[in-house]
């Protein structure tokens, strides 16, 4: 999910920059954009598209329209996979937004708006294929995206929102190779990062930015849980997003997950029950997964946990590579189940399966 948050943040930043000639001087348009995005986050796509249809009449040729609809398609079908017919609509919308951004750059090579609308549809395209296990489709865009990102960093002091992208680059350029040592030689080919500076930039953004505050909070929850091993800080950011977007299954599920792995089972039980009230197969899959974790860890009902895990695993099949993180949690749960039965051969098999698809230490070390 962090991919979509990253792209969305840049979408809003680009609107704030050179697009201000068209949009920033029109608070009525900006309000409609903010409202549409809020509906997208809340998974209320009927209202989101109603706002989008109004914007279509007011700014019919702007790349923001295709990009926002791409986000709607992505969230509405999350996690979106190549075998979903809607993925073609998604990719075509990104191509349209990118093409319009390129046209802006042809008219004005210094156009920040054109720069970002050319860059970030490609970034979202790349994230889509990478998350679905097809990194070969990403390579052609990496060099141009890297240089566009560095060019964008030059203007960060002019826009508070740009502390977000600067923070992400600075943090991940150092943190990712630390977690994946095989990438350390590759790091030497790129501009150095600064993990502490990056984290502070994201924290600053989460408190001071206007449009990307939620995106910074979501990344901070992810970073504190997966990289900093600080579930307390992670839960603070996740809780805020849950309160504001209680119908977003990814936000609800992430908050439940952090609570469970923080041993805050009573609160997690309430959040997981809320998942069961949300529509869609993804929310139901999350419900069975996290209910299984609670049955195992909180209620000590291992047989019921086993049933929930197997149900979640079956429901996650259609997500293929995009469901790897959920599969890892299920496989670790099944491994613990067989371990409790003294079937160490089966237990180790599931533990290995989880370790092959996940590097989240709080998941794969939970034996």
C-alpha positions as CSV (number, residue, x, y, z in Angstrom):
1,X,0.0,0.0,0.0
2,X,2.9,2.4,0.6
3,X,3.3,2.6,-3.1
4,X,-0.1,4.2,-3.6
5,X,0.4,6.6,-0.7
6,X,3.8,7.7,-2.2
7,X,2.3,8.4,-5.6
8,X,-0.7,10.1,-4.2
9,X,1.5,12.5,-2.2
10,X,3.3,13.6,-5.3
11,X,0.0,14.0,-7.1
12,X,-1.0,16.6,-4.6
13,X,2.4,18.3,-4.5
14,X,2.3,18.7,-8.2
15,X,-1.0,20.4,-8.0
16,X,0.5,22.8,-5.5
17,X,3.5,23.7,-7.6
18,X,3.2,25.1,-11.2
19,X,-0.4,23.9,-11.4
20,X,-1.3,26.8,-9.1
21,X,-1.8,28.9,-12.2
22,X,-4.8,26.7,-12.8
23,X,-5.8,25.2,-9.5
24,X,-4.2,26.9,-6.5
25,X,-5.9,30.2,-7.3
26,X,-9.2,28.3,-7.4
27,X,-9.9,27.2,-3.8
28,X,-13.2,25.7,-5.0
29,X,-11.3,23.3,-7.3
30,X,-8.8,22.4,-4.6
31,X,-11.6,21.7,-2.2
32,X,-13.2,19.4,-4.7
33,X,-9.9,17.6,-5.2
34,X,-9.4,17.2,-1.5
35,X,-12.9,15.9,-1.1
36,X,-12.5,13.4,-4.0
37,X,-9.3,12.1,-2.5
38,X,-10.9,11.8,1.0
39,X,-13.7,9.7,-0.6
40,X,-11.1,7.5,-2.3
41,X,-9.3,6.9,1.0
42,X,-12.6,6.1,2.6
43,X,-13.4,3.6,-0.2
44,X,-16.6,5.6,-1.1
45,X,-16.0,5.4,-4.8
46,X,-19.5,6.6,-5.8
47,X,-19.0,9.9,-4.1
48,X,-15.4,10.1,-5.3
49,X,-16.4,9.7,-8.9
50,X,-19.2,12.2,-8.5
51,X,-16.6,14.8,-7.5
52,X,-14.4,13.7,-10.3
53,X,-17.2,14.2,-12.8
54,X,-17.6,17.8,-11.7
55,X,-13.8,18.4,-12.1
56,X,-14.0,16.8,-15.5
57,X,-16.2,19.6,-16.7
58,X,-14.0,22.3,-15.1
59,X,-10.5,21.0,-16.1
60,X,-11.2,18.4,-18.8
61,X,-7.7,18.1,-20.2
62,X,-5.7,18.0,-16.9
63,X,-3.7,14.9,-16.1
64,X,-4.9,14.9,-12.5
65,X,-8.2,13.5,-13.7
66,X,-6.7,10.3,-15.2
67,X,-4.4,9.9,-12.3
68,X,-7.2,10.2,-9.7
69,X,-9.4,7.7,-11.5
70,X,-6.4,5.4,-11.7
71,X,-6.2,5.7,-7.9
72,X,-9.9,4.9,-7.7
73,X,-9.5,1.8,-9.8
74,X,-6.5,0.7,-7.7
75,X,-8.2,1.1,-4.3
76,X,-11.5,-0.2,-5.5
77,X,-9.8,-3.5,-6.5
78,X,-7.1,-3.6,-3.9
79,X,-4.9,-5.5,-4.1
80,X,-5.0,-5.1,-7.9
81,X,-3.4,-7.9,-9.8
82,X,-2.7,-8.4,-13.6
83,X,-5.4,-11.1,-13.8
84,X,-8.0,-8.6,-12.8
85,X,-9.7,-7.2,-15.9
86,X,-9.7,-3.7,-14.2
87,X,-5.9,-3.7,-14.3
88,X,-6.0,-2.8,-18.0
89,X,-8.2,0.3,-17.2
90,X,-5.7,1.2,-14.5
91,X,-2.7,1.0,-16.8
92,X,-4.4,2.9,-19.6
93,X,-5.3,5.7,-17.2
94,X,-1.7,5.9,-16.0
95,X,-0.5,6.1,-19.6
96,X,-2.9,8.9,-20.3
97,X,-1.8,10.9,-17.3
98,X,1.9,10.3,-18.2
99,X,1.3,11.4,-21.8
100,X,-0.3,14.7,-20.7
101,X,2.5,15.3,-18.3
102,X,5.0,14.8,-21.1
103,X,3.1,17.3,-23.3
104,X,3.4,19.9,-20.4
105,X,7.1,19.4,-20.4
106,X,7.4,19.8,-24.1
107,X,5.7,23.2,-23.8
108,X,7.7,24.2,-20.7
109,X,10.8,22.1,-19.8
110,X,10.8,23.7,-16.3
111,X,7.2,22.8,-15.6
112,X,7.1,21.1,-12.2
113,X,3.6,20.0,-12.8
114,X,4.6,18.3,-16.1
115,X,7.7,16.8,-14.4
116,X,5.7,15.1,-11.7
117,X,2.8,13.9,-13.9
118,X,5.3,12.4,-16.3
119,X,7.2,10.8,-13.4
120,X,4.7,9.4,-11.0
121,X,2.3,7.6,-13.3
122,X,5.4,5.7,-14.4
123,X,6.3,5.1,-10.7
124,X,2.9,3.7,-10.0
125,X,3.1,1.6,-13.1
126,X,6.4,0.2,-11.8
127,X,5.1,-0.4,-8.3
128,X,2.2,-2.3,-9.7
129,X,4.4,-4.7,-11.7
130,X,7.0,-5.1,-9.0
131,X,4.4,-5.9,-6.3
132,X,3.0,-8.5,-8.7
133,X,6.3,-10.3,-9.1
134,X,7.2,-8.9,-12.6
135,X,10.2,-6.6,-11.9
136,X,11.4,-6.9,-15.5
137,X,8.6,-4.5,-16.5
138,X,10.1,-1.9,-14.1
139,X,13.7,-1.6,-15.3
140,X,13.2,0.7,-18.3
141,X,11.9,3.5,-16.1
142,X,14.2,3.3,-13.1
143,X,16.9,5.6,-14.4
144,X,14.6,8.4,-15.5
145,X,12.6,8.2,-12.3
146,X,15.7,8.4,-10.2
147,X,16.9,11.6,-11.9
148,X,13.4,13.1,-11.8
149,X,13.4,12.5,-8.1
150,X,16.7,14.2,-7.5
151,X,15.6,17.2,-9.6
152,X,12.5,17.4,-7.4
153,X,14.6,17.5,-4.2
154,X,16.1,20.8,-5.3
155,X,12.8,22.6,-4.6
156,X,11.9,20.9,-1.3
157,X,12.4,24.1,0.8
158,X,9.8,25.9,-1.3
159,X,7.0,23.4,-0.4
160,X,6.5,21.7,2.9
161,X,4.9,18.7,1.1
162,X,8.2,17.9,-0.5
163,X,9.7,17.1,2.8
164,X,7.8,13.8,2.3
165,X,9.6,12.7,-0.8
166,X,12.9,13.9,0.5
167,X,12.3,12.0,3.7
168,X,11.4,8.8,1.9
169,X,14.6,8.9,-0.3
170,X,16.9,9.7,2.6
171,X,15.5,7.0,4.8
172,X,15.1,4.2,2.3
173,X,18.4,4.8,0.5
174,X,20.1,3.8,3.8
175,X,17.6,1.6,5.5
176,X,16.7,-0.8,2.6
177,X,20.4,-1.9,2.0
178,X,20.8,-2.4,5.7
179,X,17.9,-4.8,5.7
180,X,18.8,-6.3,2.4
181,X,22.7,-6.4,2.4
182,X,22.8,-7.7,-1.2
183,X,21.8,-4.2,-2.3
184,X,24.7,-2.4,-0.6
185,X,27.0,-2.4,-3.7
186,X,24.1,-0.9,-5.7
187,X,23.7,1.9,-3.2
188,X,27.1,3.2,-4.1
189,X,25.8,4.1,-7.6
190,X,23.3,6.6,-6.2
191,X,23.2,9.8,-4.2
192,X,23.7,9.0,-0.5
193,X,20.8,9.1,1.9
194,X,20.6,9.9,5.6
195,X,18.3,7.6,7.6
196,X,17.9,9.9,10.7
197,X,17.4,13.0,8.6
198,X,14.9,11.1,6.4
199,X,12.9,10.0,9.4
200,X,12.9,13.5,10.9
201,X,11.7,14.9,7.5
202,X,8.8,12.5,7.5
203,X,7.9,13.4,11.1
204,X,8.0,17.1,10.2
205,X,5.8,16.4,7.2
206,X,3.3,14.5,9.3
207,X,2.9,17.5,11.6
208,X,3.2,20.4,9.2
209,X,2.2,19.4,5.7
210,X,-1.3,20.2,4.4
211,X,-2.1,17.6,1.8
212,X,0.4,14.8,2.5
213,X,0.1,14.6,6.2
214,X,-1.8,11.3,6.1
215,X,0.7,9.8,3.6
216,X,3.6,10.6,5.9
217,X,1.7,9.1,8.9
218,X,1.1,5.9,6.9
219,X,4.7,5.5,6.0
220,X,5.8,6.3,9.5
221,X,3.6,3.5,10.8
222,X,5.1,1.1,8.3
223,X,8.7,2.2,9.0
224,X,8.4,2.1,12.7
225,X,7.0,-1.4,12.6
226,X,9.1,-3.0,9.8
227,X,12.4,-1.2,10.0
228,X,12.7,0.5,13.4
229,X,11.1,-2.4,15.5
230,X,9.1,0.2,17.4
231,X,5.5,-1.0,17.5
232,X,4.5,1.7,20.0
233,X,5.3,4.5,17.6
234,X,3.8,2.5,14.7
235,X,0.5,2.1,16.5
236,X,0.2,5.9,17.2
237,X,0.3,6.7,13.5
238,X,-1.8,3.7,12.5
239,X,-4.5,4.6,15.1
240,X,-4.9,8.1,13.6
241,X,-5.4,6.7,10.1
242,X,-7.9,4.2,11.5
243,X,-9.9,6.8,13.2
244,X,-10.1,9.0,10.2
245,X,-10.7,6.3,7.6
246,X,-12.5,3.5,9.4
247,X,-13.8,2.0,6.2
248,X,-10.5,1.6,4.5
249,X,-9.7,-2.1,4.9
250,X,-6.0,-1.7,4.5
251,X,-5.8,1.0,7.3
252,X,-8.1,-1.0,9.5
253,X,-6.1,-4.2,8.9
254,X,-2.7,-2.6,9.5
255,X,-3.8,-1.1,12.8
256,X,-5.2,-4.6,13.9
257,X,-1.9,-6.2,12.8
258,X,0.3,-3.8,14.8
259,X,-1.9,-4.2,17.8
260,X,-1.7,-8.0,17.7
261,X,2.0,-8.1,17.3
262,X,2.2,-5.6,20.2
263,X,0.2,-8.0,22.3
264,X,-2.7,-5.5,22.7
265,X,-5.2,-8.2,22.0
266,X,-8.3,-6.8,23.6
267,X,-8.2,-3.6,21.5
268,X,-7.2,-5.6,18.4
269,X,-10.3,-7.8,18.9
270,X,-12.5,-4.8,18.5
271,X,-10.7,-3.6,15.3
272,X,-10.8,-7.1,13.8
273,X,-14.5,-7.3,14.3
274,X,-14.8,-4.0,12.5
275,X,-13.1,-5.6,9.5
276,X,-15.8,-8.2,9.3
277,X,-18.3,-5.4,8.7
278,X,-16.5,-4.0,5.7
279,X,-17.5,-5.1,2.2
280,X,-15.2,-6.9,-0.2
281,X,-13.1,-10.1,-0.3
282,X,-9.9,-8.4,0.8
283,X,-11.5,-7.2,4.1
284,X,-12.8,-10.7,4.6
285,X,-9.5,-12.3,4.0
286,X,-7.9,-9.9,6.5
287,X,-10.6,-10.6,9.0
288,X,-9.9,-14.4,8.9
289,X,-6.2,-13.9,9.1
290,X,-6.2,-11.5,12.1
291,X,-9.0,-13.5,13.8
292,X,-6.8,-16.5,13.5
293,X,-4.0,-14.7,15.1
294,X,-6.3,-13.7,18.0
295,X,-7.7,-17.2,18.3
296,X,-4.1,-18.5,18.6
297,X,-2.5,-15.8,20.7
298,X,-5.4,-14.3,22.7
299,X,-8.0,-17.0,23.1
300,X,-5.5,-20.0,22.9
301,X,-8.0,-21.8,20.7
302,X,-5.5,-23.4,18.3
303,X,-7.9,-25.5,16.3
304,X,-10.1,-22.5,15.6
305,X,-7.0,-20.6,14.7
306,X,-6.0,-23.3,12.3
307,X,-9.4,-23.1,10.5
308,X,-9.1,-19.3,10.2
309,X,-5.6,-19.5,8.8
310,X,-6.6,-22.0,6.2
311,X,-9.6,-19.9,5.2
312,X,-7.4,-16.8,4.9
313,X,-4.9,-18.7,2.8
314,X,-7.5,-19.9,0.4
315,X,-8.9,-16.4,0.0
316,X,-5.5,-14.9,-0.6
317,X,-4.7,-17.2,-3.5
318,X,-6.1,-14.9,-6.1
319,X,-3.8,-12.1,-5.0
320,X,-0.8,-14.2,-5.9
321,X,2.5,-12.2,-5.3
322,X,0.6,-9.2,-4.0
323,X,-0.7,-11.3,-1.2
324,X,2.8,-12.5,-0.1
325,X,2.9,-10.6,3.2
326,X,-0.5,-12.1,4.3
327,X,0.6,-15.6,3.2
328,X,3.7,-15.2,5.4
329,X,1.7,-14.4,8.5
330,X,-0.6,-17.4,7.7
331,X,2.3,-19.8,7.1
332,X,4.0,-18.7,10.3
333,X,0.7,-19.4,12.1
334,X,0.4,-22.8,10.6
335,X,4.0,-23.5,11.5
336,X,3.3,-22.6,15.1
337,X,0.2,-24.8,15.0
338,X,2.2,-27.9,13.8
339,X,5.0,-27.0,16.3
340,X,2.5,-27.2,19.1
341,X,1.6,-30.7,17.8
342,X,5.2,-31.8,17.8
343,X,5.1,-32.1,14.0
344,X,8.4,-30.3,13.5
345,X,8.8,-31.3,9.9
346,X,5.6,-29.6,8.9
347,X,6.3,-26.7,11.2
348,X,9.7,-26.0,9.6
349,X,8.2,-26.4,6.1
350,X,5.8,-23.5,6.8
351,X,8.4,-21.4,8.6
352,X,10.6,-21.7,5.5
353,X,7.8,-20.8,3.2
354,X,7.1,-17.6,5.2
355,X,10.8,-16.7,5.3
356,X,11.0,-17.1,1.5
357,X,8.4,-14.3,0.9
358,X,8.9,-11.9,3.8
359,X,11.7,-10.1,5.5
360,X,9.5,-8.6,8.3
361,X,11.3,-9.6,11.4
362,X,8.3,-9.3,13.7
363,X,6.5,-11.9,11.4
364,X,9.2,-14.4,10.6
365,X,10.8,-14.4,14.1
366,X,7.4,-15.1,15.7
367,X,7.9,-18.9,16.3
